[in-house]
Amino acid sequence: MRFSEVIGQEDTKRHLLAMAASGKVPHAMLFQGPPGDGKMALALAFASALLCKNHAPGEEACGHCPQCAMLAKWEHPDLHFTFPTIKPKGSPSDYKPISDDFIREWHRLLQKGPYFTLNQWLEEIGVENQQSIITVRESDELQRKLSLMSSQGGYKINIMWLPERMNAAAANKILKLLEEPPQQTLFILVSEQPELLLETIRSRTQPITLHRLSDKEVEEALVNLRGIDEASAKRIAHVVTGNWLQALDELDANHENRTFLDLFIQFMRIAYQRDVRAMKKWAETAAAMGREQQKRMLHYFLRLIRENFMYNFQHPELNYMTIDEENFAKNFARFVNERNVLTISDIIQRAIRDISQNANARIVFYNMALSITVVIKA
């Protein structure tokens, strides 16, 4: 993986290359920023530059030395990955999964490209109704790996993707590793929600804060990398507000948000009609999805409530909707107004909280439908 493959983030690329050239690399770094900004791609490019043995100081990985040949398959012995996992099918009830249980699937996902979502990872490992976490056993295994000598005589690097998904026991053990790191070890934490990490963990890492991609950067990448015509690329770039992952979703005719939009339209029509029987059926449909997908759906609903409220102001530059979303908003937006927008948002936020805490999904969605029915005509 080379920095030239990362979309945008030119200032951060230069900063990381200068850091590598100086040899003053902190033992723990926290890559953070908005979704779809390329954090993981940058982490992989930085690790590749540090592990490559055949490039001049201040330059990216050469791409053809023995180390880069191993990195091309993400099988370099001094590069370790930590990521959220689920309990494998057929494992004992007390079994705590680790990343190595799914390393083949992880390598397969990385081979497809450095830009991916948690949803894509969960689909890769066949998640049904489990929430993925990083377990305490993972921290024990990581400590064992990093205590060994470097295979290639350089850095030992751990890239931890979504460290906010560590459970409490794992987080405390990782904290000890960060406080007393093995020699010549580098931890790169790649986080979407760094505010969920322990403050003590954040304080022991050097933050690398990425900015959202500009509309122009997304537009150019869509044209140059995906062959999209300029007019379509321009609209997509405006809708996704710098999120390259969302831009890729917009190119997929069957992507998840289309399903969520259909469910949103059904939900709001049922709420407006106050059809209790249909609410029950809708709640059962939503409850049949996995927990992670349910949370993504609710976050999508929350975004559409905001977009429909803003649509009433008739300032297109303030709206970030697809054509299908906007077509529905033309008739629906007037029902989301200053009298009920905060209440509706609070109802959906409570549902997100309850689903995250493993409440009965059917009850959560039915209660949400009843609550919104009361306020949708306010």
Protein Blocks (a to p, Z undefined) as FASTA:
>chain_A
ZZklpggjklmmmmmmmmmmnopacfbdcdeddehilmmmmmmmmmmmmmpcbbcehiac
ehlamklmmmmnopafkbccdddddddehiafklccdfklmmmmmmmmmmnopcdcfklm
mmmnopakbccdddfklmmmmmmmmmpccfklpacddddehkllpcfklmmmmmmmmmmg
cehiacddddfblmlpcfklmmmpccdddddddfklmmmmmmmmnopafklmmmmmmmnn
opaklmmmmmpmkbmklmmmmmmmmmmmmmmnopaklmmmmmmmmmmpcfklmmmmmmmm
mmmmmmmmmmmnopaklpccdfklmmmmmmmmmmpcfklmmmmmmmmmmmmmmmmnopaf
klmmmmmmmmmmmmmmZZ
